[in-house]
Amino acid sequence: MTYYPIQIDSLSPREQVIDAINRLYIGLDDVNMDLVESAIVHSEEVSIKMGDKVTKGWGNLREHLLKNVIPVSTTHQLTNFRVIFDSETSARLTAHCVAHHLNEEKGYNAVGGLFEVDLVYEEADDLWKILHLTMKIKWNN
């Protein structure tokens, strides 16, 4: 049994949307690429924007995560979730985030900001997944 399953059966529709961003950041914090990959749409349309840095396309994003994020020790705290359903298969989510990073070369860094996320429901996997994620950075030490 794992403490971090990809699928959780007892979630409400709102909680299922929130679970996508939780899968992403728990996966990064736990160095669990299966969990990370379950959270993101695998297409050229997917994009992640952190401040002014943008990564587009699943292949580029996966490579960036493996090279630049997974090697860093991280913890992310996400709160204040708001979910808006645009249709049965698309939703938007906002949340606050404080992220702690410890890198042997660069030392400790913390970042705080707001997430704006576009998600889609993928029926084949029975999961909500991130299509576009933007972090509006409010502070950075």
Backbone as a printed PyTorch tensor [residue, N CA C, xyz], in Angstrom:
tensor([[[  0.8440,  -1.1860,   0.0000],
         [  0.0000,   0.0000,   0.0000],
         [  0.8840,   1.2430,   0.0000]],

        [[  0.5090,   2.2000,  -0.8200],
         [  1.2320,   3.4670,  -0.8480],
         [  0.3990,   4.5500,  -0.1700]],

        [[  1.0780,   5.4810,   0.4370],
         [  0.3860,   6.6260,   1.0190],
         [  0.0100,   7.6440,  -0.0480]],

        [[  0.5560,   7.4970,  -1.2520],
         [  0.3230,   8.4590,  -2.3210],
         [ -0.2250,   7.7800,  -3.5740]],

        [[ -1.4340,   7.2200,  -3.5020],
         [ -1.9990,   6.5840,  -4.6960],
         [ -2.3610,   7.6400,  -5.7410]],

        [[ -2.3620,   7.2450,  -6.9800],
         [ -2.7600,   8.1620,  -8.0480],
         [ -4.2630,   8.4050,  -7.9890]],

        [[ -5.0300,   7.3810,  -7.7410],
         [ -6.4890,   7.4660,  -7.7240],
         [ -6.9940,   7.3450,  -6.2880]],

        [[ -7.8870,   8.2560,  -5.9050],
         [ -8.5640,   8.1840,  -4.6100],
         [-10.0610,   8.1430,  -4.9090]],

        [[-10.7320,   7.1000,  -4.4650],
         [-12.1170,   6.8540,  -4.8670],
         [-13.1580,   7.7770,  -4.2340]],

        [[-12.9270,   8.2660,  -3.0450],
         [-13.9900,   8.9280,  -2.2890],
         [-14.0230,  10.4530,  -2.4400]],

        [[-13.4210,  11.0140,  -3.4800],
         [-13.3570,  12.4660,  -3.6200],
         [-14.5810,  13.0250,  -4.3460]],

        [[-15.0260,  14.1980,  -3.9070],
         [-16.0900,  14.9180,  -4.6100],
         [-15.5150,  15.4910,  -5.9130]],

        [[-16.3590,  15.9490,  -6.8380],
         [-15.8270,  16.5530,  -8.0680],
         [-14.8570,  17.7110,  -7.7950]],

        [[-15.1770,  18.5770,  -6.8490],
         [-14.2840,  19.6910,  -6.4980],
         [-12.9490,  19.1580,  -5.9830]],

        [[-13.0040,  18.1770,  -5.1010],
         [-11.7770,  17.5910,  -4.5520],
         [-10.9530,  16.8830,  -5.6280]],

        [[-11.6110,  16.3110,  -6.6250],
         [-10.8870,  15.6580,  -7.7200],
         [-10.0630,  16.6730,  -8.5090]],

        [[-10.6110,  17.8650,  -8.7240],
         [ -9.8690,  18.9270,  -9.4140],
         [ -8.6640,  19.3460,  -8.5740]],

        [[ -8.8810,  19.5850,  -7.2920],
         [ -7.7930,  19.9830,  -6.3930],
         [ -6.7280,  18.8960,  -6.3230]],

        [[ -7.1480,  17.6440,  -6.3960],
         [ -6.2010,  16.5340,  -6.3080],
         [ -5.1580,  16.5710,  -7.4250]],

        [[ -5.4910,  17.1430,  -8.5710],
         [ -4.5070,  17.2150,  -9.6670],
         [ -3.2820,  18.0200,  -9.2410]],

        [[ -3.4800,  19.1930,  -8.6610],
         [ -2.3300,  20.0060,  -8.2460],
         [ -1.6530,  19.3850,  -7.0270]],

        [[ -2.4340,  18.7240,  -6.1760],
         [ -1.8170,  18.0150,  -5.0500],
         [ -0.9500,  16.8580,  -5.5330]],

        [[ -1.4250,  16.1110,  -6.5400],
         [ -0.6000,  15.0230,  -7.0900],
         [  0.7100,  15.5620,  -7.6420]],

        [[  0.6410,  16.6990,  -8.3360],
         [  1.8580,  17.2850,  -8.9020],
         [  2.8650,  17.6150,  -7.8080]],

        [[  2.4450,  18.3550,  -6.7980],
         [  3.4120,  18.8350,  -5.8060],
         [  3.7880,  17.7820,  -4.7690]],

        [[  2.8950,  16.8770,  -4.4260],
         [  3.3050,  15.7490,  -3.5790],
         [  4.2980,  14.8900,  -4.3470]],

        [[  4.0360,  14.6880,  -5.6330],
         [  4.9610,  13.9170,  -6.4610],
         [  6.3440,  14.5400,  -6.5220]],

        [[  6.4130,  15.8580,  -6.6840],
         [  7.7160,  16.5330,  -6.6980],
         [  8.4000,  16.4240,  -5.3420]],

        [[  7.6520,  16.6570,  -4.2660],
         [  8.2440,  16.6090,  -2.9240],
         [  8.7050,  15.2060,  -2.5480]],

        [[  8.0060,  14.1910,  -3.0400],
         [  8.3240,  12.7970,  -2.7090],
         [  9.1760,  12.1130,  -3.7900]],

        [[  9.5700,  12.8830,  -4.8140],
         [ 10.3440,  12.3480,  -5.9480],
         [  9.6260,  11.1200,  -6.5300]],

        [[  8.3550,  11.3190,  -6.8500],
         [  7.4890,  10.2610,  -7.3640],
         [  6.9890,  10.6870,  -8.7470]],

        [[  7.7490,  10.3410,  -9.7870],
         [  7.4040,  10.7840, -11.1390],
         [  6.0890,  10.1880, -11.6380]],

        [[  5.6940,   9.0090, -11.1560],
         [  4.3910,   8.4570, -11.5460],
         [  3.2750,   9.3980, -11.1020]],

        [[  3.3780,   9.9130,  -9.8890],
         [  2.3770,  10.8380,  -9.3670],
         [  2.4140,  12.1530, -10.1430]],

        [[  3.6190,  12.6720, -10.3930],
         [  3.7720,  13.9020, -11.1780],
         [  3.1360,  13.7280, -12.5550]],

        [[  3.4850,  12.6420, -13.2360],
         [  2.9950,  12.4190, -14.5960],
         [  1.4830,  12.2370, -14.6480]],

        [[  0.8850,  11.7390, -13.5630],
         [ -0.5720,  11.5650, -13.5230],
         [ -1.3060,  12.8940, -13.4120]],

        [[ -0.6010,  13.9500, -13.0520],
         [ -1.2220,  15.2450, -12.7850],
         [ -1.2540,  16.1740, -13.9910]],

        [[ -0.5180,  15.8330, -15.0470],
         [ -0.3020,  16.7640, -16.1550],
         [ -0.7510,  16.1380, -17.4740]],

        [[ -1.3790,  16.9440, -18.3180],
         [ -1.7560,  16.5090, -19.6600],
         [ -0.4820,  16.2780, -20.4730]],

        [[ -0.4060,  15.1570, -21.1460],
         [  0.7660,  14.8180, -21.9600],
         [  0.5200,  15.2580, -23.3990]],

        [[  0.6730,  16.5580, -23.6510],
         [  0.4680,  17.0980, -25.0000],
         [  1.4010,  18.2790, -25.2150]],

        [[  1.4700,  18.7250, -26.4430],
         [  2.2870,  19.9010, -26.7590],
         [  1.6190,  21.1830, -26.2770]],

        [[  0.3390,  21.1110, -25.9350],
         [ -0.4040,  22.2850, -25.4860],
         [ -0.1190,  22.6440, -24.0250]],

        [[  0.3250,  21.6920, -23.2330],
         [  0.5350,  21.9260, -21.8050],
         [  1.6060,  23.0010, -21.5960]],

        [[  1.3930,  23.8380, -20.5610],
         [  2.3900,  24.8630, -20.2400],
         [  2.4110,  25.1340, -18.7440]],

        [[  3.6070,  25.4360, -18.2670],
         [  3.8060,  25.8300, -16.8710],
         [  4.5890,  27.1340, -16.8920]],

        [[  4.0690,  28.1360, -16.1760],
         [  4.7360,  29.4340, -16.0900],
         [  4.9970,  29.7410, -14.6230]],

        [[  6.2700,  29.9120, -14.2750],
         [  6.6780,  30.2820, -12.9200],
         [  7.3380,  31.6540, -13.0100]],

        [[  6.6310,  32.6890, -12.5620],
         [  7.1590,  34.0340, -12.7530],
         [  7.2070,  34.3250, -14.2410]],

        [[  8.4040,  34.6340, -14.7620],
         [  8.5170,  34.9100, -16.1950],
         [  9.1210,  33.7460, -16.9770]],

        [[  9.3180,  32.5930, -16.3290],
         [  9.8550,  31.4110, -17.0040],
         [  8.7030,  30.5170, -17.4530]],

        [[  8.6720,  30.2090, -18.7530],
         [  7.5980,  29.3930, -19.3210],
         [  8.1930,  28.1330, -19.9310]],

        [[  7.5690,  26.9910, -19.6280],
         [  7.9380,  25.7250, -20.2590],
         [  6.6940,  25.1920, -20.9500]],

        [[  6.8210,  24.9160, -22.2580],
         [  5.6810,  24.4490, -23.0530],
         [  5.9610,  23.0640, -23.6080]],

        [[  4.9100,  22.2640, -23.6910],
         [  4.9940,  20.9250, -24.2660],
         [  5.3970,  19.8930, -23.2340]],

        [[  4.7170,  18.7330, -23.2630],
         [  4.9640,  17.6930, -22.2690],
         [  6.4120,  17.2220, -22.2710]],

        [[  7.0010,  16.9860, -23.4210],
         [  8.3860,  16.5060, -23.4710],
         [  9.3530,  17.4880, -22.8380]],

        [[  9.2140,  18.7750, -23.1580],
         [ 10.0720,  19.8080, -22.5690],
         [  9.8500,  19.9230, -21.0700]],

        [[  8.5900,  19.8630, -20.6590],
         [  8.2650,  19.9860, -19.2410],
         [  8.8270,  18.8130, -18.4470]],

        [[  8.6450,  17.6100, -18.9520],
         [  9.1650,  16.4210, -18.2570],
         [ 10.6850,  16.5070, -18.1160]],

        [[ 11.3660,  16.8980, -19.1920],
         [ 12.8220,  17.0380, -19.1530],
         [ 13.2450,  18.0940, -18.1310]],

        [[ 12.5320,  19.2290, -18.1060],
         [ 12.8310,  20.2980, -17.1430],
         [ 12.6520,  19.8060, -15.7040]],

        [[ 11.5640,  19.1060, -15.4340],
         [ 11.3170,  18.6060, -14.0820],
         [ 12.4020,  17.6270, -13.6500]],

        [[ 12.7650,  16.7010, -14.5250],
         [ 13.7850,  15.7000, -14.1830],
         [ 15.1580,  16.3300, -13.9730]],

        [[ 15.4780,  17.3420, -14.7500],
         [ 16.8090,  17.9570, -14.6880],
         [ 16.9250,  19.0210, -13.6010]],

        [[ 15.8650,  19.8190, -13.4090],
         [ 15.9770,  21.0060, -12.5610],
         [ 15.1650,  20.9880, -11.2730]],

        [[ 14.1350,  20.1640, -11.2000],
         [ 13.2550,  20.2010, -10.0240],
         [ 13.4330,  18.9620,  -9.1530]],

        [[ 13.3810,  17.7840,  -9.7430],
         [ 13.5060,  16.5410,  -8.9810],
         [ 14.7970,  16.4920,  -8.1550]],

        [[ 15.9410,  16.9860,  -8.6460],
         [ 17.1690,  16.9250,  -7.8390],
         [ 17.1690,  17.8350,  -6.6060]],

        [[ 16.2250,  18.7680,  -6.5290],
         [ 16.1610,  19.7220,  -5.4190],
         [ 15.2270,  19.1700,  -4.3410]],

        [[ 15.6250,  19.2830,  -3.0850],
         [ 14.7520,  18.8870,  -1.9800],
         [ 13.7040,  19.9840,  -1.7910]],

        [[ 12.4210,  19.6090,  -1.8670],
         [ 11.3500,  20.6040,  -1.8140],
         [ 10.2340,  20.1960,  -0.8630]],

        [[  9.5320,  21.2020,  -0.3680],
         [  8.2140,  21.0130,   0.2370],
         [  7.3430,  22.1660,  -0.2410]],

        [[  6.1110,  21.8530,  -0.5780],
         [  5.1530,  22.8410,  -1.0650],
         [  3.9120,  22.7900,  -0.1820]],

        [[  3.4460,  23.9460,   0.2570],
         [  2.1890,  24.0360,   0.9960],
         [  1.2030,  24.8130,   0.1360]],

        [[  0.0950,  24.1750,  -0.1960],
         [ -0.9370,  24.7940,  -1.0170],
         [ -2.2000,  24.9630,  -0.1810]],

        [[ -2.8120,  26.1500,  -0.2770],
         [ -3.9980,  26.4560,   0.5260],
         [ -4.9600,  27.3350,  -0.2760]],

        [[ -6.1010,  27.6270,   0.3430],
         [ -7.0830,  28.5840,  -0.1770],
         [ -7.5420,  28.2310,  -1.5940]],

        [[ -7.8930,  26.9740,  -1.7910],
         [ -8.3170,  26.5000,  -3.1100],
         [ -9.6870,  27.0640,  -3.4800]],

        [[ -9.8050,  27.4950,  -4.7330],
         [-11.0940,  27.8570,  -5.3180],
         [-11.1930,  27.1330,  -6.6440]],

        [[-12.3300,  26.5230,  -6.9120],
         [-12.5350,  25.7470,  -8.1370],
         [-13.7580,  26.2870,  -8.8640]],

        [[-13.5930,  26.5120, -10.1680],
         [-14.6940,  26.9370, -11.0270],
         [-14.8020,  25.9230, -12.1620]],

        [[-15.9650,  25.2980, -12.2930],
         [-16.1970,  24.3610, -13.3890],
         [-16.7160,  25.1420, -14.5950]],

        [[-15.9980,  25.0660, -15.7080],
         [-16.4450,  25.6980, -16.9450],
         [-17.3400,  24.7580, -17.7440]],

        [[-17.1370,  23.4690, -17.5820],
         [-17.9680,  22.4390, -18.2110],
         [-17.7390,  21.1430, -17.4320]],

        [[-18.2880,  20.0500, -17.9200],
         [-18.0690,  18.7660, -17.2450],
         [-16.6360,  18.2800, -17.3840]],

        [[-15.8970,  18.8400, -18.3530],
         [-14.5310,  18.3660, -18.6080],
         [-13.4720,  19.4670, -18.5450]],

        [[-13.8420,  20.6590, -18.1000],
         [-12.8430,  21.7180, -17.9310],
         [-13.1460,  22.5180, -16.6720]],

        [[-12.0660,  22.9200, -16.0050],
         [-12.2060,  23.6610, -14.7540],
         [-11.0150,  24.5950, -14.5870]],

        [[-11.2090,  25.5710, -13.7090],
         [-10.1310,  26.4780, -13.3200],
         [ -9.9640,  26.3900, -11.8160]],

        [[ -8.7370,  26.5630, -11.3670],
         [ -8.4200,  26.4740,  -9.9440],
         [ -7.4730,  27.6080,  -9.5950]],

        [[ -7.6780,  28.2060,  -8.4250],
         [ -6.6990,  29.1370,  -7.8730],
         [ -6.3100,  28.6350,  -6.4910]],

        [[ -5.0920,  28.9480,  -6.0840],
         [ -4.6000,  28.5270,  -4.7680],
         [ -3.4070,  29.3920,  -4.3880]],

        [[ -3.1340,  29.4520,  -3.1000],
         [ -1.9100,  30.0740,  -2.5930],
         [ -0.8560,  28.9870,  -2.4260]],

        [[  0.4150,  29.3660,  -2.5750],
         [  1.5000,  28.3920,  -2.4110],
         [  2.6950,  29.0350,  -1.7250]],

        [[  3.2740,  28.3030,  -0.7980],
         [  4.5980,  28.6120,  -0.2600],
         [  5.4550,  27.3930,  -0.5680]],

        [[  6.5650,  27.6270,  -1.2450],
         [  7.4450,  26.5380,  -1.6620],
         [  8.8200,  26.7260,  -1.0350]],

        [[  9.3260,  25.6630,  -0.4420],
         [ 10.6620,  25.6640,   0.1580],
         [ 11.5550,  24.7710,  -0.6920]],

        [[ 12.7390,  25.2840,  -1.0340],
         [ 13.6830,  24.5530,  -1.8880],
         [ 15.0460,  24.5210,  -1.2070]],

        [[ 15.6710,  23.3570,  -1.1900],
         [ 17.0330,  23.2330,  -0.6680],
         [ 17.8810,  22.5650,  -1.7360]],

        [[ 18.8360,  23.3240,  -2.2440],
         [ 19.7120,  22.8760,  -3.3170],
         [ 21.1410,  22.9270,  -2.7970]],

        [[ 21.8930,  21.8530,  -2.9660],
         [ 23.2640,  21.8080,  -2.4520],
         [ 24.1210,  22.9380,  -3.0000]],

        [[ 23.9190,  23.3210,  -4.2560],
         [ 24.7210,  24.3770,  -4.8680],
         [ 24.2440,  25.7730,  -4.4910]],

        [[ 22.9280,  25.9770,  -4.4550],
         [ 22.3710,  27.3150,  -4.2590],
         [ 21.8810,  27.5770,  -2.8410]],

        [[ 21.7970,  26.5560,  -2.0000],
         [ 21.3080,  26.7340,  -0.6420],
         [ 19.7920,  26.7560,  -0.5720]],

        [[ 19.2650,  27.4470,   0.4460],
         [ 17.8300,  27.4870,   0.7190],
         [ 17.1770,  28.6490,  -0.0180]],

        [[ 15.9750,  28.3970,  -0.5380],
         [ 15.1860,  29.4360,  -1.1810],
         [ 13.7160,  29.1540,  -0.9090]],

        [[ 12.9860,  30.1940,  -0.5750],
         [ 11.5410,  30.0740,  -0.3910],
         [ 10.8480,  31.0370,  -1.3470]],

        [[  9.6800,  30.6230,  -1.8150],
         [  8.9020,  31.4150,  -2.7660],
         [  7.4410,  31.3620,  -2.3410]],

        [[  6.7630,  32.4880,  -2.4280],
         [  5.3340,  32.5270,  -2.1560],
         [  4.5940,  33.1320,  -3.3260]],

        [[  3.4100,  32.6140,  -3.5940],
         [  2.6530,  33.1680,  -4.7070],
         [  1.2810,  32.5620,  -4.8510]],

        [[  0.6650,  32.8990,  -5.9620],
         [ -0.6850,  32.4580,  -6.2820],
         [ -0.6530,  31.5970,  -7.5360]],

        [[ -1.3700,  30.4920,  -7.5050],
         [ -1.5030,  29.6310,  -8.6730],
         [ -2.8010,  29.9500,  -9.4040]],

        [[ -2.7130,  29.9680, -10.7310],
         [ -3.8820,  29.9940, -11.6090],
         [ -3.7300,  28.7920, -12.5330]],

        [[ -4.7010,  27.8880, -12.5130],
         [ -4.5480,  26.6010, -13.1900],
         [ -5.7760,  26.3050, -14.0520]],

        [[ -5.5260,  25.8910, -15.2940],
         [ -6.5750,  25.3690, -16.1760],
         [ -6.4320,  23.8570, -16.2020]],

        [[ -7.5370,  23.1560, -16.0020],
         [ -7.5100,  21.6980, -15.9430],
         [ -8.5380,  21.1020, -16.8860]],

        [[ -8.2740,  19.8740, -17.2990],
         [ -9.2210,  19.1220, -18.1220],
         [ -9.3940,  17.7330, -17.5170]],

        [[-10.5750,  17.1880, -17.7330],
         [-10.8510,  15.8300, -17.2780],
         [-10.4950,  14.8730, -18.3980]],

        [[ -9.6340,  13.9010, -18.0980],
         [ -9.2680,  12.8790, -19.0780],
         [-10.0000,  11.5900, -18.7200]],

        [[-11.0170,  11.2960, -19.5040],
         [-11.8850,  10.1520, -19.2290],
         [-11.1200,   8.8320, -19.2390]],

        [[-10.1340,   8.6970, -20.1140],
         [ -9.3750,   7.4410, -20.2230],
         [ -8.7050,   7.0710, -18.9010]],

        [[ -8.2270,   8.0800, -18.1670],
         [ -7.5750,   7.8440, -16.8710],
         [ -8.5070,   8.0930, -15.6920]],

        [[ -9.6900,   8.6620, -15.9630],
         [-10.6370,   9.0500, -14.9190],
         [ -9.9730,  10.0050, -13.9270]],

        [[ -9.2150,  10.9800, -14.4720],
         [ -8.4970,  11.9460, -13.6410],
         [ -8.5930,  13.3490, -14.2400]],

        [[ -8.6270,  14.3450, -13.3630],
         [ -8.4320,  15.7260, -13.7760],
         [ -6.9320,  15.9520, -13.8960]],

        [[ -6.5400,  16.7100, -14.9440],
         [ -5.1180,  16.9570, -15.1830],
         [ -4.8780,  18.4220, -15.5360]],

        [[ -3.6890,  18.8770, -15.2270],
         [ -3.2910,  20.2610, -15.4570],
         [ -2.9500,  20.4590, -16.9280]],

        [[ -3.5680,  21.4750, -17.5350],
         [ -3.2550,  21.8550, -18.9070],
         [ -2.3470,  23.0920, -18.9170]],

        [[ -2.6950,  24.0840, -18.1050],
         [ -1.8780,  25.3020, -17.9730],
         [ -1.7890,  25.6500, -16.4920]],

        [[ -0.5970,  25.9500, -16.0330],
         [ -0.3920,  26.3620, -14.6460],
         [  0.4870,  27.6010, -14.6490]],

        [[  0.0350,  28.6450, -13.9550],
         [  0.8060,  29.8760, -13.7910],
         [  0.9780,  30.1350, -12.3080]],

        [[  2.2140,  30.4030, -11.8870],
         [  2.4510,  30.8630, -10.5210],
         [  2.8190,  32.3340, -10.5900]],

        [[  1.9560,  33.1630, -10.0060],
         [  2.2390,  34.5860,  -9.8870],
         [  3.0490,  34.7630,  -8.6030]],

        [[  4.3480,  34.9460,  -8.7590],
         [  5.2390,  35.0370,  -7.5990],
         [  5.0270,  36.3750,  -6.9050]],

        [[  4.7440,  36.3140,  -5.6000],
         [  4.5380,  37.5160,  -4.7890],
         [  5.7910,  37.8860,  -4.0080]],

        [[  6.5520,  36.8750,  -3.6060],
         [  7.8110,  37.1320,  -2.8970],
         [  8.7590,  35.9630,  -3.1030]],

        [[ 10.0380,  36.2620,  -2.9420],
         [ 11.0900,  35.2710,  -3.1640],
         [ 12.2850,  35.7190,  -2.3350]],

        [[ 12.8120,  34.8310,  -1.4810],
         [ 13.9310,  35.3040,  -0.6580],
         [ 15.1970,  35.1660,  -1.4050]]])
